[in-house]
């Protein structure tokens, strides 16, 4: 019997959590029918482009940062979203709600307390230790059937914060056919980004302090003492910039430009903006950098690994749990530019070792994030939640 799952999200914007969840719509398991509920905007447009049915709900731009006006407004918006989800579930015969975020989980908990269907939360973020987090736990934890972490790091974070709901890990899927080194030219973008074949490192993703762009820039300055033509491309932009957002991302981006000027890096750092040619960009790199200081999963790492591109990841966070230093990538401590510069030099000093790490990285990506593996694990999680409710 086919069961109906309502995929519920609090935002209209597209970031990593939303993009990987949309893989459900591309390779929908026969056991489930998916209905998507989120505010109107880019995410809804993409859902409909994929042929899925979308129903608008209120949502919120509120963050996990306690604020005297933004927080009460966000709570009111999520309560309204929960009421809407309850009505929608009754009208559509929804068996299970899949909350894409913890904020969507708050709305799902409201729906559940009003007699709505059971729900799961696929947690894509590391939650901070704050009073608001404790309040969220008190609301979500008793009502939730299953918490799904995108990595062991996220699962451990939930446990450390006191969540008692059963947990499991489901790695987000990566469309390996899109990140196939046999189908992408290594030289397609390299000459434009790094004329003359100079060493090129890169970061790809949203611009926000916890991503550690400043560490990468300082590491490049350190590396250029011995490799003066090395360059760094920063691809991506500000995804979340509402007043209630946890970090002032616009101010951080300005600080990055100021840091480039301060370190006299000039054209050695390229701010490339949002890209639609990520596979080609990855193929142009000597290594991908992810110096985050609390990375939940890091989808771009697995995409780079699928491309057989060497990766250097932070020792704190999801990628550091799964990447084995010296085998399928390199691991360095966050916020230590000298250690990152040393890892970057290690890539350049031994090209054969870098090539071997890239080859092993592809195998790791296939093992953890192959769509068939990830989506089957997610379907099993849905069935577990249904059977336990």
C-alpha positions, -999 to 999 in steps of 0.1 A, spaced: 0 0 0 14 34 -10 16 58 20 14 96 17 42 117 31 40 155 35 74 171 31 73 202 52 98 231 51 98 265 68 116 285 41 111 294 4 149 295 -1 171 267 -15 201 256 4 218 222 9 190 206 30 163 215 5 183 204 -26 191 169 -12 155 164 0 143 171 -35 161 139 -45 130 122 -31 111 137 -60 135 125 -86 137 89 -75 104 85 -55 102 51 -39 71 32 -49 60 28 -13 54 65 -9 36 95 -25 52 128 -17 34 161 -13 55 192 -7 45 221 16 66 253 19 62 290 13 59 304 -22 93 312 -38 123 295 -55 120 262 -36 83 258 -45 91 267 -82 118 240 -83 95 214 -67 68 221 -93 94 219 -121 102 184 -109 65 175 -114 56 174 -77 25 189 -62 32 219 -40 9 235 -14 19 269 1 22 273 39 33 302 60 68 294 71 93 317 88 126 335 84 133 332 121 166 315 132 179 298 164 191 331 177 170 345 206 156 380 198 130 401 216 108 406 185 120 382 159 117 351 181 80 357 191 72 364 155 89 332 143 71 312 169 37 326 159 45 319 122 55 283 130 23 277 151 3 289 121 23 266 98 16 237 121 -22 245 120 -20 247 82 -1 214 81 -27 197 103 -55 208 80 -36 198 49 -28 164 64 -65 158 71 -76 169 37 -49 148 18 -49 117 40 -13 122 50 3 93 69 36 109 79 51 144 79 88 147 69 102 179 84 132 191 64 145 213 92 141 216 130 120 247 124 97 227 102 98 201 130 83 227 154 54 232 130 51 194 127 50 191 165 22 216 166 3 196 140 9 164 160 -4 179 192 -36 190 173 -42 153 162 -21 153 131 0 124 118 34 113 132 65 131 120 102 127 115 129 154 113 158 150 89 182 173 108 208 190 85 222 215 110 242 215 142 221 231 169 237 256 193 236 253 231 211 280 238 180 286 259 159 286 227 173 252 217 161 238 250 127 252 244 126 236 209 136 203 224 108 204 250 83 210 222 96 186 195 111 158 214 80 143 231 60 145 198 86 133 173 87 96 161 123 96 148 152 121 145 174 115 114 208 131 114 227 137 81 259 125 98 271 109 131 282 144 141 246 158 138 232 127 156 258 132 185 248 169 187 211 159 192 221 135 219 243 160 236 215 185 237 193 160 255 169 148 228 155 114 237 136 106 205 151 75 187 178 86 162 195 72 132 219 85 105 209 88 68 236 104 46 221 128 20 223 115 -16 247 128 -42 238 124 -79 270 107 -89 262 108 -126 263 147 -124 297 145 -107 315 121 -130 351 129 -137 349 110 -170 323 135 -183 338 168 -172 370 184 -186 396 194 -160 407 223 -181 373 238 -189 375 266 -163 410 263 -149 427 287 -174 402 314 -167 405 310 -129 442 303 -127 461 315 -158 492 296 -167 483 266 -147 490 281 -113 479 260 -83 442 265 -76 423 257 -44 386 263 -39 357 267 -16 321 262 -27 290 270 -7 271 296 12 291 325 27 287 325 65 312 327 94 310 290 104 322 280 69 357 293 77 364 313 46 387 335 66 408 305 75 412 295 38 422 331 29 448 332 57 461 298 47 465 309 11 486 339 23 508 314 43 511 290 13 521 318 -11 553 324 9 566 292 -7 542 289 -37 537 326 -47 514 319 -76 488 298 -57 452 310 -59 419 305 -42 384 306 -57 354 312 -35 322 302 -52 288 308 -36 270 337 -20 248 347 9 219 323 12 203 337 43 203 375 50 171 382 69 174 403 102 166 372 122 194 351 107 219 337 132 249 354 117 254 388 99 265 371 67 266 404 47 290 419 72 311 387 71 314 389 33 326 425 36 352 414 61 365 387 37 371 413 11 388 435 36 410 405 47 421 399 11 431 436 9 448 435 43 469 404 33 477 419 -1 463 389 -20 448 410 -48 437 388 -77 449 357 -59 414 353 -43 386 351 -68 350 357 -55 331 337 -82 296 341 -69 268 315 -73 276 289 -99 256 265 -121 288 248 -133 299 232 -100 312 199 -116 334 219 -140 346 242 -112 355 212 -90 373 195 -118 395 226 -122 408 225 -85 439 210 -71 419 205 -39 386 215 -24 388 232 11 361 230 38 376 246 69 342 249 87 343 249 124 310 230 129 300 214 95 269 191 97 276 171 66 292 191 37 275 179 5 301 197 -16 328 175 0 310 144 -13 305 160 -47 342 168 -49 351 132 -38 328 118 -65 348 139 -90 380 124 -76 391 158 -65 413 158 -33 395 173 -3 409 190 28 382 190 55 379 202 91 385 177 119 353 190 136 321 181 119 305 155 96 332 152 69 359 148 95 341 117 108 341 100 74 373 112 56 404 93 66 434 115 67 459 106 40 436 79 25 407 96 8 415 132 18 433 153 43 420 165 77 430 197 95 419 215 127 396 244 122 407 280 127 444 271 123 455 286 90 491 273 93 478 237 94 456 243 64 486 258 45 506 227 53 478 205 40 476 225 8 513 222 4 511 185 9 487 182 -20 510 202 -43 542 185 -32 530 149 -39 508 149 -70 507 111 -71 495 108 -35 469 134 -43 457 114 -73 454 82 -51 434 101 -25 411 113 -52 406 78 -65 398 65 -30 375 95 -24 352 84 -53 348 50 -36 340 67 -3 313 89 -19 297 59 -36 296 40 -2 280 67 18 260 89 -5 249 68 -35 212 79 -42 200 43 -41 216 37 -7 205 70 8 169 70 -4 164 34 6 177 43 41 153 72 42 124 51 31 132 26 59 133 54 84 98 65 73 85 30 77 101 27 111 84 60 122 50 48 109 53 14 126 63 29 159 35 55 160 
